[in-house]
Amino acid sequence: DAGVIQSPRHEVTEMGQEVTLRCKPISGHDYLFWYRQTMMRGLELLIYFNNNVPIDDSGMPEDRFSAKMPNASFSTLKIQPSEPRDSAVYFCASSFGGLAQHFGDGTRLSIL
Amino acid sequence: KQEVTQIPAALSVPEGENLVLNCSFTDSAIYNLQWFRQDPGKGLTSLLLIQSSQREQTSGRLNASLDKSSGRSTLYIAASQPGDSATYLCAGGYGNKLVFGAGTILRVKS
């Protein structure tokens, strides 16, 4: 099993630029989660999908953040425009039936 | 508000010791409790998941317990090894949402 695949692994960009993070969940999993990890706030759930439908986006910090899941094998998290305080590690995770979540290796995002 | 707390924040032990990591949660209406391991620069690896109807789960040298009435879970690591050095996170499952603790940084000295 390939596991959850995220790209890019690292992203450095300037403030104001659009950032797109990508995730491929484990085949057959019906739940997909986006998290953000910072030293100050730890791991926070941003949004999750079930069968490609967004279920809970209450953790999305601002309208600058958006997430889509056009099909069962792909999801994106977009930040537009980006700000330095968005710098963090963003994780994608997937699960089957809402049980044990399996995480990708994350995208380390730095906004200058 | 659902909160998860982990104690201690950091722990250093000599190789071979048995150790216990603690996790407490404020909302006892928990669906499950999951323990993860995170290595530097890596994602989270799921170690054990305990359903709310269960008391404990075991995998190799790891044993996790869950006591909903007291709002606590423990992760027991037997015969620790240097390769066990990592950050250990517990997460309370509420529906499909996980609420994470801040983690315990474990260092096992050889």
HADDOCK unambig.tbl for C-alpha pairs under 7 A between the chains (distance, minus, plus):
assign (segid A and resid 42 and name CA) (segid B and resid 102 and name CA) 5.79 0.50 0.50
assign (segid A and resid 43 and name CA) (segid B and resid 100 and name CA) 6.23 0.50 0.50
assign (segid A and resid 98 and name CA) (segid B and resid 96 and name CA) 5.47 0.50 0.50
assign (segid A and resid 100 and name CA) (segid B and resid 49 and name CA) 6.56 0.50 0.50
assign (segid A and resid 102 and name CA) (segid B and resid 45 and name CA) 6.92 0.50 0.50
assign (segid A and resid 102 and name CA) (segid B and resid 46 and name CA) 6.61 0.50 0.50
assign (segid A and resid 103 and name CA) (segid B and resid 43 and name CA) 5.83 0.50 0.50
assign (segid A and resid 103 and name CA) (segid B and resid 44 and name CA) 5.56 0.50 0.50
assign (segid A and resid 103 and name CA) (segid B and resid 45 and name CA) 6.82 0.50 0.50
assign (segid A and resid 104 and name CA) (segid B and resid 43 and name CA) 5.54 0.50 0.50
assign (segid A and resid 105 and name CA) (segid B and resid 42 and name CA) 4.97 0.50 0.50
assign (segid A and resid 105 and name CA) (segid B and resid 43 and name CA) 4.05 0.50 0.50
assign (segid A and resid 106 and name CA) (segid B and resid 43 and name CA) 5.92 0.50 0.50
